[in-house]
Amino acid sequence: MSQSKGKVAILRTSPRTIIADYHRLMNLAEYQEVLPKDAETALKINISWHYFYPGSSTTPWQLEGVIRALLKDGYDKERIHASHNRTVVIDAKLGERENKQINVVEAYGLRNVHLYEEGIEWIHIRDAVGDLTERFLVLNDVYPDGFYIPKSFIGENIIHLPTVKTHVFTTTTGAMKNAFGGLLNERRHWTHPVIHETLVDLLMIQQHIHAGVFAVMDGTFAGDGPGPRAMIPYVKNVILASADQVAIDAIAAKMMLGINPLEIKYIRLAHELGLGCGDPDKIELVGDVEEARKNWHFTGPFKKMTFASRMQHLIYWGPLKGPVEWSLKTVLAPWAYAASVLYHDTFWYPFIGKKKMKLALESEWGRLFRNWETLTPDDQGFPDVGTDAAELHLEGTSAFLKSFAILWTALKEAPEISAHRRHQTISQEEFEERYYMKKHGSGGNQYTATVFISFFAVMAAVLLLLFGVKRKKK
């Protein structure tokens, strides 16, 4: 990837023209030149929250617009599939339903691949990329024994489908970070202290293994604040696309924060290594270029941090790093998954989030989301989106109760407990010795104990927090 002149396409859009706009956008960014039609194409869907929250996850119109563009331009439907990763705090199966992504995938008859399910073959990174590992900035230190990536990724095209938003770890998030889940499916939280360098290593891997890499970013909603979940969503009516993952993230960052994107470490490092162009003065803009020159004056992720994001910073980069961070690399780690689910799903979403997304839900895009199942677009977009604002069927008490089911899934599927079910390339005995027994001398019974201890301890803490909030209001 040349550093000299990245190209980013940007368009202003509306529900009425969104389908045609996505087709025009992708061709302005010359996507057919980087994505060969004889290769399998993975649509890497972004689910930052399993609940619908504007600006957080891939939108259904983003997914449909990209699929329609591919089919219109002659890509074989049988070679296109949706691709999902899992995380320890996000239920991807729930997320694809709540964000109405599965509606689109099924409407077009595409395969829907969840990379963490049984039968998906994973390959060791050194077998996948060879000597490229010697160039890694941090991944060899984080994972001395290496790690595994999906074997199917090798030789595939990948189209990343992020949204425009800020992030409490990386300042902004977009195309580069969308690879994080797919390539580091398990124990990826080990990289959080060196997250910027990690994103650069992952971009190296992508450029080595994929036939083509492209990103289509939705900014119809954009999120400001301590993302990728607890944000304030705004209607911004823009969409972006690029084959240069660094350039598209740089332009999005400049629009959101009004800063030189090279001030953001992962963009600067990738730029300096020649993996893309992060200098906005050297990026070629096409389309509605005046939109890319606007400053949205977002406050960013650090000025109004949530309790959860403040604690994360204290653990990964602050005074709690020594006393606490080590536990996230042991069988004790599920306490952190429980804390995240209980804070965000049990407390923040049902009691705070609804108020923050009110205006976004009442917008044209909110109405389009509400009525998605009943609307049929024409070649341009959606002539009518309805009159009623989007309603959340998971809110208040229902979201509160649902969060406990999600919590149980997060603990049950924690990689410290279930990783051996997904790596068929090494034996159970070798896996346990490599990741647990060698360092911690712990047995399988501790996993179950950890689940229950984490569940009840963190649940008690959050209930006390809720009780304290109620008393304060009184």
N, C-alpha and C positions, 0 to 999 in steps of 0.2 A: 504494500500500500504506500503510495507516494505521499510525502508530507507536503508537497508543494501546493496542491490544489484539490482539496476535497470538494465534493458537490453535495448540497442539501437542497431538496425541493420542499417548498412550503406553500400551502394554499389556505385561504380563508374559505370556510365551508358553512353549510346549513343542512338541516335534515332534508330539505327539498332537493339538494344536489349532492348529497354525501356519497352515493354510489359512484356516480360519474366522476366526482372529485378524486376519489381514491384511485380510480383507473388512470386519470390524468396525472396525478401526483407520482405514482409509481413509474410511469413512463417518462415523466420529466427527470426523474432520478436515474433513468436508463437501467431499470432493474433487469431487463431481458439480456443485457450484456454481461451480467455477473451471475445469473442463475440459469445454468444450462437446462434445457427442457428434457434431456434424457436422464436426468438425475431425479431421485426421490426428493420431494420438498416437504420439510417439516415446518409447520406453523407453530412457532414457540409462543404459546399463550401465557400471558402474565396474570397470575392470581395472587395479588398481594393481600387479599382478605377474602375469606370464603363467604362473607356477607357482601351484598351490593353496597358499595360506597363510592360515590362519584369521584372519578379521577384516580382510583386505586388500582383497577384491573382492566384488562383488555375489554373494550366495549363490544357488544354484538354487532354494531354497524361497522366498526373497524374490521372485525373478522369477516363479515359478509362482503365488505368492499374489497378486501384483499382477495378473497376466494373468487369473486366475480371477475376481478381484473385478470387473475391467473387463467381462468377458464376462457375468457374472451380473447386472450392473447395466445391461446393454443396449448397451454399446459394440460397434461393428461390428468383427469380427475383421479385415476387409479394410482397416480404417483404423488398425490397430495394427502397429507394427514395432519391432524392436530396433535400437538405434543405437549404433555403436562409433566411437571415434576411435582414432588411432594416436599413439604417441610414439616418440621416437628410441631409447628403451631398452626398450620393451615391445612384444612381438609379440602383437597382438590376436587373430589367428587361432589361435595356440597357446593364448592365455589363455582364449578362450571354450570351448576343448575341455577344458583342464586344470581349469577351474573349473565345468565341466558346465553352462554357460549355454546352449550351442548345443543341448544335449539338450532343454531346455525350449522353446526357440524352435521347433525342428523338431517337437516333439511337438504343438504347438498350430498348426502350419502358418503361422507368422508370417513376414513378410519380415524378412530380416536385413541391415541396411544398414551397410556399413563406409564411413565418410564420406571416406576417403582414396583410395578406388579410382577407377579410370578411369570416366568417365561421370557422376560427381557434379559438379553445377554449383556453382560458388562465386561469390559476389557481393561487390563492394567494400563495405566498411563504410559509406562515405558514401552509397552508393546504397541501402543497406539501412535506415539509420536517420536519414539526413539531418542536421538541425541538432543532434540529440542528441549528436553527436560533440563539440560545443562544451562540453558538460558533463563530459567525461571528465576524470578526475583525472590520469592518467598515460599513457594509451595513445597520445595524439597525440605525446607526446615520445618514447615508445619506438619508435613506427612513424610517422615523419614522412610517409611515402608512403601511410599507411593499411595495412589488412590485409583479408583475405577471410574470409567466413563462409559456411557452407553455405546456399545459396539455399532449400533445402527447409525450413529451420527457420522461415522467415517464414510466419506463420499457423498453425503447428503447435502442438498441445499438447506439453508435454514433462514427463515424470515422471522425476525423478532417482532413482537407486537406489544411494546411497552406503552405506557402513558406518560404524559408530562407531569412530573411531580418532584417534590423535594424528599430528602431522606436523612434520617438522624445519624446514619453512619457515614454516608458518602456525600453529603450536602445536596446533591441531586442524584436521580436515578433514571435510567433510560435503557438504551440499547446495550451498552456494555454490561450492565448489571443483570440484564435479563438472562444472560447465560449462566449466572451463578447457580441457580437451582438445578439446571439440567446437567451441568458438568461436575458439580460438587453436591451430589444428592444426599450424602450422609456425612455427618460430622463437619459440615461446612461452617458451623458456628466457631470451629477452631480457628478459622481465618479472620474472624472479626477484628482482632487487634491490628491486623495488617490488611485490611479490606481493600485499600486502594491498590496496593501492589498485587493483591490477588486478582482483581479485575483485569489488570494488565496481563498477568500470566494466562488467564482464561482467554483473553483475546488472541494471544499467541497460539493457543491450542486451536481455537476456532479457525483461524486463518490457515492452519496446517491441515486440519481434518476435513473441513467442509468443502464441497464443490463450489459453493458460493455463499456469501453472508450478506444479508440485507436487513434493513430495519424500517418498519412503518410505525410511526409514533402518533398516537391519538391525543390531541389537545383540545377536543371539544369541551371536556372538563379538564381542569388542571388543578393539582393539589398543592397547597402551601402549608407549611408548618412541619411538625415532627412526623413526617411520613415514614413508611409508605401507607400507614393506616390512619392514624389520628390527626387528620389534616382538616383544613378548611377548603372545600372545593369551590372553584370559580368556573363560570362559563367563559371560554376563550375562543371557541369556534375556529381552531386551526388544526391542521394535520401536517405532518412532516415525514419525509422518507429519504433514505440515503444508503449507499453501499459502504459508506465510511462511518463506522460505528462511533469513532471518536468525534468526527465532525458533527454528527446529528446531536450527540450529547452536549457538545460545546455550544451549539446554537440554542438548544433548549435551555441550557443553564444561563446563557446571556439574556434571553428573553425573560426568564423568571426573576433573576436576581440583579440584572443590570451590571454584572461584573465581568472582568476578563476571565473567561473560563479556564485559562491556564493557571489561575489561582487555585483551582480544584485539583487535588493531587493526582487522582487517577487519570484525569484528562491530560495533565502536564506530562506525566510519566509515559503514557501511551504516545503522545506527540513526540517526545524526545527520542523514543525508541523507533520512530518511523512506522508505527502501527496504524496511523491515521493522522488527520490534521485537526489540531485543537485550537489553532490560531484563527479567530474569526476574520481577521484581515486577509487570510489566505484561503478562505472557504468560498467557493462559488455558490451563490444563491440563485435559484431559479423558481419561477412561479410568482406568487405574491410577495415579492422580496421586502416590501415595506413592513409586512407583518413581523419579519425576523429582526427588524431594527427597532421594534417597540420594546419598552422597558415596563414590565408588569409590576415592578416594585414589590415583589413578594418579600416577606420578612425572613423567609428561610426556616430551616429546621431547628435552629439553636436558641432563638430568642424566647420562645414560649413552649418549652419542652414539657412533656407530660411527666408524671412521676415515673412511669416505666422507662422512658427514654433517658431521664436523668440517672436512674439506677444503672442502665446499660453503659452509659459513659463512665460512671464511677467504677464499674467492674472491668471494663476493657481498657480504659486509659487513665483511670483515676486511682485514688487511694485504696479502693477495694480490689484492685487487680491481684495483689499478692494473696490476701486472705481468701478470696472467693473464686477468681477466674480459673484456678487449677481444677476446681470441682466440675467445671463444664467439660473436662476431658476425661471424666471418670463415670462410673455407674451412678454417681450422684447427680448427673446432669439433668435428669427429668424434673428436678425442682424448678429449673428455669423455664422449662416448657410450660409447666403448670402455672407458674407466675404470670407468664405472658398471656396465656389463654384466659385466665381468670381476670386479669386486669382489663384486657382489650375487649373480650367477648362478654364477660359477665358484668363488668362495670361500665367501661367507657362507651361502647356502642349503644346499649339500650338507654343509658341515662344522659350521655353528653352528645354523642354523635348525631342523633336525630335532629337536634337543634342546629348543628353546624351545617347540615346538608339541606336545610329547608329550601333555600332559594334555588339551589341546583335542581332539586326535585321538581320545583314548579316551572322550570325552564322548558323550552321546546325539547331539549334532549332528555329531560326527566320524563316528559310526557311520551316521548318516543320509547323510552325504556319501559314505561308502564304498559303500553299498548303493543309491545313488540310482537307478541304471539298472534295478534289479530290484524296486523298491517301487512300489506303486500307492496313492496317498492316497485316503481317502474325503472326504466333504464337510467334515470337521473337520480332518483332517491325516493323520498317519502312525501307525496303530495299533502298528506294530512297526518298529524300526529296525535289528534284528539285534544280534548280540552282539560281533562283532569290531571292534576299533578301525580307523579309517581307515589305509590303507597308502599310501605314496607310491611310485609306480612310477618317479618321477623323483627320485632321491636319490643321494647318494654319487657313485660314478663315472659313472653314467648322467646325472645332472644336470650333473656336471662337463663331460662330453663334449658334451651338448646345448647348453651355454652357448656353445660356440664357433660353432655354427650360428647361434645367436641373435645373437652378436657380428657375424658376417658380414652378417646381414640388417640389423642396426642401422646398420652403416657404409654398406652398399649403398643403403639407403633414407633415408640422412640427407638432410634438406631442402636442405642446401647442394648436394646432388648431384641429387636427383630432383624438386625442386619444380616445375620447368618442365613436367613431365608432367601435373601436376594442375591448373594454372591455364590453362585454354583461353581465358580472356577477354582475355589480353594475349599479344603475340607473344613468341617465344623471345628475339629480339634485344632487345626492350624490357625483358623480365624480367631478362635478364643485366645490361643496362646499369643497371637500377634497383637491383639488389641486390648486384651483384658488381663489374662492370667499372668503374662510376663511382667507386667508393671504393678498390678493391683492384687493379684492372688485371690480374686473374688470369684465366687461360683454363681450358678444360675439362680439360686434361691434369692440372691441379693437383688436381682432384677425385679422380681415380684414385690419384694419388700420395699424397694425404692419407689415403685409405682404407688403403692398404698400410702407410704409415708409422705411422698410429695403431694399426693392428692389431698389428704386431710390437713396437712400443715399449711399449705398455701391457701386452701379454701378457707381455713379459719382466719388467716391473715386478711384475706380480701373481705370476708364478711365483717371483720372488725373495722376495716376501712370504710365500708358502706355504712355501718352503724355510726361511725364517727362523722361521716358526711351528713347523714340525716340529722344528727344531734346539732351539728353546726348550723344547719338551715333553720332549725327550730329556734 
